[in-house]
């Protein structure tokens, strides 16, 4: 589920793969350029959650930068998918 937070910022609510632990990823509008993604979730979540989530606010856009909050696999596991 994707929901707006403030202008140009969207939250993707999901779960850590294989658990019921909530996880929030944030998409930030690059205002004319690529979007920033804070944390990339677990492996596979960029393709399954993030790319479809962009279709709502910005069809045809792409994530150009991924920022990691801290070094847990559920925060950086999807970075390889951004390459």
C-alpha beads as a LAMMPS data file, in Angstrom:
LAMMPS data file: protein, C-alpha beads

83 atoms
82 bonds

1 atom types
1 bond types

-500.0 500.0 xlo xhi
-500.0 500.0 ylo yhi
-500.0 500.0 zlo zhi

Masses

1 110.0

Atoms # bond

1 1 1 0.000 0.000 0.000
2 1 1 1.350 3.433 -0.970
3 1 1 0.217 6.581 0.773
4 1 1 1.261 10.250 0.483
5 1 1 3.104 11.703 3.485
6 1 1 3.719 15.295 2.338
7 1 1 4.179 16.842 -1.097
8 1 1 6.461 14.606 -3.148
9 1 1 6.974 11.974 -0.415
10 1 1 5.194 8.604 -0.458
11 1 1 5.324 5.753 2.053
12 1 1 5.159 2.109 0.961
13 1 1 3.885 -0.019 3.828
14 1 1 5.030 -3.630 3.714
15 1 1 6.472 -6.381 5.894
16 1 1 9.927 -7.839 6.331
17 1 1 9.950 -10.932 4.116
18 1 1 8.827 -14.050 5.942
19 1 1 7.654 -12.167 9.050
20 1 1 4.827 -9.989 10.294
21 1 1 7.258 -7.185 11.223
22 1 1 6.121 -3.945 9.548
23 1 1 8.495 -2.099 7.240
24 1 1 8.047 1.324 5.653
25 1 1 9.946 2.399 2.544
26 1 1 9.814 5.990 1.337
27 1 1 9.857 7.365 -2.212
28 1 1 10.926 11.006 -2.592
29 1 1 10.239 12.919 -5.799
30 1 1 13.365 14.153 -7.551
31 1 1 11.358 17.022 -9.093
32 1 1 12.124 16.366 -12.716
33 1 1 14.795 13.725 -12.232
34 1 1 14.869 10.219 -10.804
35 1 1 13.251 9.387 -7.473
36 1 1 15.086 8.632 -4.216
37 1 1 14.191 5.481 -2.296
38 1 1 14.999 5.327 1.417
39 1 1 15.791 1.716 2.145
40 1 1 15.137 -0.921 -0.482
41 1 1 13.499 -3.569 1.670
42 1 1 14.292 -7.238 1.341
43 1 1 15.563 -8.891 -1.826
44 1 1 12.789 -8.844 -4.442
45 1 1 10.797 -5.977 -2.930
46 1 1 12.017 -3.328 -5.387
47 1 1 10.532 -5.258 -8.291
48 1 1 7.426 -6.424 -6.455
49 1 1 6.573 -3.265 -4.457
50 1 1 8.574 -0.176 -5.347
51 1 1 8.291 -0.165 -9.137
52 1 1 4.505 -0.782 -9.027
53 1 1 4.186 1.909 -6.312
54 1 1 5.772 4.492 -8.629
55 1 1 3.034 3.876 -11.186
56 1 1 0.572 5.812 -9.021
57 1 1 2.284 9.174 -8.462
58 1 1 4.737 9.041 -11.366
59 1 1 4.011 6.623 -14.222
60 1 1 7.157 5.874 -16.221
61 1 1 9.505 7.196 -13.533
62 1 1 12.418 5.317 -12.064
63 1 1 14.376 5.148 -8.829
64 1 1 17.809 6.654 -9.381
65 1 1 19.180 6.637 -5.840
66 1 1 18.773 4.331 -2.866
67 1 1 19.693 5.477 0.640
68 1 1 20.180 3.023 3.502
69 1 1 19.102 4.028 7.031
70 1 1 21.131 1.279 8.711
71 1 1 22.757 -2.050 7.909
72 1 1 19.996 -4.619 8.345
73 1 1 19.145 -6.846 5.394
74 1 1 15.530 -5.648 5.342
75 1 1 16.825 -2.117 4.722
76 1 1 19.455 -2.820 2.030
77 1 1 18.431 -6.195 0.562
78 1 1 16.971 -4.739 -2.631
79 1 1 19.844 -2.418 -3.586
80 1 1 21.189 -4.768 -6.281
81 1 1 17.824 -4.430 -8.056
82 1 1 18.454 -0.690 -8.553
83 1 1 21.521 -1.373 -10.724

Bonds

1 1 1 2
2 1 2 3
3 1 3 4
4 1 4 5
5 1 5 6
6 1 6 7
7 1 7 8
8 1 8 9
9 1 9 10
10 1 10 11
11 1 11 12
12 1 12 13
13 1 13 14
14 1 14 15
15 1 15 16
16 1 16 17
17 1 17 18
18 1 18 19
19 1 19 20
20 1 20 21
21 1 21 22
22 1 22 23
23 1 23 24
24 1 24 25
25 1 25 26
26 1 26 27
27 1 27 28
28 1 28 29
29 1 29 30
30 1 30 31
31 1 31 32
32 1 32 33
33 1 33 34
34 1 34 35
35 1 35 36
36 1 36 37
37 1 37 38
38 1 38 39
39 1 39 40
40 1 40 41
41 1 41 42
42 1 42 43
43 1 43 44
44 1 44 45
45 1 45 46
46 1 46 47
47 1 47 48
48 1 48 49
49 1 49 50
50 1 50 51
51 1 51 52
52 1 52 53
53 1 53 54
54 1 54 55
55 1 55 56
56 1 56 57
57 1 57 58
58 1 58 59
59 1 59 60
60 1 60 61
61 1 61 62
62 1 62 63
63 1 63 64
64 1 64 65
65 1 65 66
66 1 66 67
67 1 67 68
68 1 68 69
69 1 69 70
70 1 70 71
71 1 71 72
72 1 72 73
73 1 73 74
74 1 74 75
75 1 75 76
76 1 76 77
77 1 77 78
78 1 78 79
79 1 79 80
80 1 80 81
81 1 81 82
82 1 82 83
